[in-house]
Amino acid sequence: MTDPLHADLLALALEAAGRAGALLRDGRPADLTVAATKSSPIDVVTEMDIAAEKLITGLIAERRPDDGVLGEEGASTEGTSGVRWVIDPLDGTVNYLYGLPTWAVSVAAEQDGETVVGVVAAPMRGETFHAVRGGGAWLSGAQAGERRLACRPAPPLDQALVSTGFNYVAEVRAHQADVAQRLIPLLRDIRRGGSAAVDLCDVAAGRLDGYYERGLHPWDLAAGDLIAREAGALTGGRPGERPSGDLAIAGSPGVFEPLQRLLEDFGAWHD
């Protein structure tokens, strides 16, 4: 039976992600431009990233004023309730800037430091992924209705389809390209979608066998990591570690372990 608090957090996360997703989908100006940059001149923020975060944090402050918040675009409050929201208002900003469809709103809720609720809304797909810790992972969409998610049965690694992402700092990206070049002959193929949250949910939905990336932040990972785990995937970082900025990996059992070993051998976590 779902904890009443977790049910309330899920309802709020679904509402917040849904409203932000609609704003981003329907309110995107034709002349959208870069509002700021972050780690490099090509790591961009648009006015819509900022507007979506304000919408989400405003809703949370109205409904649960004692909760903490950590948002990609600067929202940060400690809170006193033991609940913290981890928010990426627009994961896949460069895709969004160019009019590509692979972007999402990611909203997670932590209780006492552990993620208990995750929602990833992908409006251009018409899909919303969600999970409550211990309650499985689910996908709802206008066409498919709602269904419980399960990761794919693990193929041999040389038949695995794996996704990754690249950092916006040139030196880091060059190292990541070297790792990918070494991996490609050992896999079915590599995909690069441009949204960590969507990639993690695609592992959960059985659309990918695995995913890895270096340089992610808590807001990139929080919701999608829970959704992947609740769908039966394994997630982690370097051996014995949780996913982190050094390395994040998700995959079907049977794909996760050999992929993690290769990434460790290839030094995927450093320059």
Solvent accessible surface area in square Angstrom, and as a share of the most:
residue,aa,sasa,rsa
1,M,243,1.08
2,T,72,0.42
3,D,63,0.33
4,P,101,0.63
5,L,50,0.25
6,H,18,0.08
7,A,44,0.34
8,D,87,0.45
9,L,0,0.00
10,L,30,0.15
11,A,61,0.47
12,L,10,0.05
13,A,0,0.00
14,L,59,0.29
15,E,58,0.26
16,A,0,0.00
17,A,0,0.00
18,G,41,0.39
19,R,114,0.42
20,A,0,0.00
21,G,1,0.01
22,A,35,0.27
23,L,59,0.29
24,L,0,0.00
25,R,113,0.41
26,D,103,0.53
27,G,36,0.35
28,R,81,0.30
29,P,38,0.24
30,A,110,0.85
31,D,112,0.58
32,L,17,0.08
33,T,87,0.51
34,V,65,0.37
35,A,58,0.45
36,A,48,0.38
37,T,71,0.42
38,K,89,0.38
39,S,69,0.44
40,S,20,0.13
41,P,116,0.73
42,I,82,0.42
43,D,21,0.11
44,V,13,0.07
45,V,8,0.04
46,T,0,0.00
47,E,85,0.38
48,M,14,0.06
49,D,1,0.01
50,I,66,0.33
51,A,38,0.29
52,A,0,0.00
53,E,9,0.04
54,K,140,0.60
55,L,46,0.23
56,I,0,0.00
57,T,29,0.17
58,G,40,0.39
59,L,7,0.04
60,I,1,0.01
61,A,60,0.47
62,E,128,0.57
63,R,114,0.41
64,R,60,0.22
65,P,101,0.63
66,D,86,0.44
67,D,8,0.04
68,G,0,0.00
69,V,13,0.08
70,L,36,0.18
71,G,3,0.03
72,E,34,0.15
73,E,40,0.18
74,G,59,0.57
75,A,27,0.21
76,S,81,0.52
77,T,80,0.47
78,E,162,0.73
79,G,33,0.32
80,T,123,0.72
81,S,53,0.34
82,G,38,0.37
83,V,7,0.04
84,R,88,0.32
85,W,1,0.00
86,V,1,0.01
87,I,0,0.00
88,D,1,0.00
89,P,0,0.00
90,L,2,0.01
91,D,11,0.06
92,G,10,0.10
93,T,18,0.11
94,V,43,0.25
95,N,17,0.09
96,Y,3,0.01
97,L,37,0.18
98,Y,164,0.62
99,G,53,0.51
100,L,95,0.47
101,P,73,0.46
102,T,34,0.20
103,W,7,0.03
104,A,0,0.00
105,V,0,0.00
106,S,1,0.01
107,V,0,0.00
108,A,0,0.00
109,A,0,0.00
110,E,23,0.10
111,Q,52,0.23
112,D,118,0.61
113,G,56,0.54
114,E,72,0.32
115,T,19,0.11
116,V,0,0.00
117,V,0,0.00
118,G,0,0.00
119,V,0,0.00
120,V,0,0.00
121,A,6,0.05
122,A,2,0.02
123,P,18,0.11
124,M,99,0.44
125,R,90,0.33
126,G,39,0.37
127,E,28,0.13
128,T,33,0.19
129,F,0,0.00
130,H,21,0.09
131,A,1,0.00
132,V,18,0.10
133,R,111,0.40
134,G,72,0.69
135,G,37,0.35
136,G,2,0.02
137,A,0,0.00
138,W,75,0.26
139,L,5,0.02
140,S,34,0.22
141,G,21,0.20
142,A,106,0.82
143,Q,188,0.83
144,A,71,0.55
145,G,39,0.38
146,E,105,0.47
147,R,99,0.36
148,R,144,0.53
149,L,5,0.03
150,A,72,0.56
151,C,22,0.13
152,R,120,0.44
153,P,122,0.77
154,A,45,0.35
155,P,29,0.18
156,P,80,0.50
157,L,33,0.16
158,D,90,0.47
159,Q,84,0.37
160,A,0,0.00
161,L,35,0.17
162,V,0,0.00
163,S,1,0.01
164,T,2,0.01
165,G,3,0.03
166,F,48,0.20
167,N,31,0.16
168,Y,65,0.25
169,V,49,0.28
170,A,65,0.50
171,E,121,0.54
172,V,20,0.11
173,R,86,0.31
174,A,67,0.52
175,H,33,0.15
176,Q,14,0.06
177,A,51,0.39
178,D,64,0.33
179,V,3,0.02
180,A,8,0.06
181,Q,129,0.58
182,R,116,0.42
183,L,0,0.00
184,I,85,0.43
185,P,103,0.65
186,L,73,0.36
187,L,11,0.06
188,R,147,0.54
189,D,53,0.27
190,I,26,0.13
191,R,117,0.43
192,R,107,0.39
193,G,30,0.29
194,G,25,0.24
195,S,3,0.02
196,A,8,0.06
197,A,0,0.00
198,V,2,0.01
199,D,9,0.05
200,L,3,0.01
201,C,0,0.00
202,D,12,0.06
203,V,0,0.00
204,A,0,0.00
205,A,13,0.10
206,G,12,0.11
207,R,92,0.34
208,L,12,0.06
209,D,6,0.03
210,G,0,0.00
211,Y,0,0.00
212,Y,12,0.05
213,E,20,0.09
214,R,40,0.14
215,G,26,0.25
216,L,15,0.08
217,H,92,0.41
218,P,69,0.43
219,W,39,0.14
220,D,14,0.07
221,L,16,0.08
222,A,13,0.10
223,A,0,0.00
224,G,0,0.00
225,D,16,0.08
226,L,0,0.00
227,I,0,0.00
228,A,0,0.00
229,R,93,0.34
230,E,36,0.16
231,A,7,0.05
232,G,39,0.38
233,A,5,0.04
234,L,69,0.35
235,T,27,0.15
236,G,4,0.03
237,G,0,0.00
238,R,68,0.25
239,P,73,0.46
240,G,88,0.85
241,E,91,0.41
242,R,158,0.58
243,P,30,0.19
244,S,42,0.27
245,G,36,0.35
246,D,76,0.39
247,L,1,0.01
248,A,1,0.01
249,I,2,0.01
250,A,0,0.00
251,G,0,0.00
252,S,0,0.00
253,P,64,0.40
254,G,40,0.39
255,V,0,0.00
256,F,17,0.07
257,E,69,0.31
258,P,28,0.18
259,L,0,0.00
260,Q,22,0.10
261,R,146,0.53
262,L,34,0.17
263,L,0,0.00
264,E,44,0.20
265,D,106,0.55
266,F,29,0.12
267,G,7,0.07
268,A,5,0.04
269,W,53,0.19
270,H,81,0.36
271,D,103,0.54
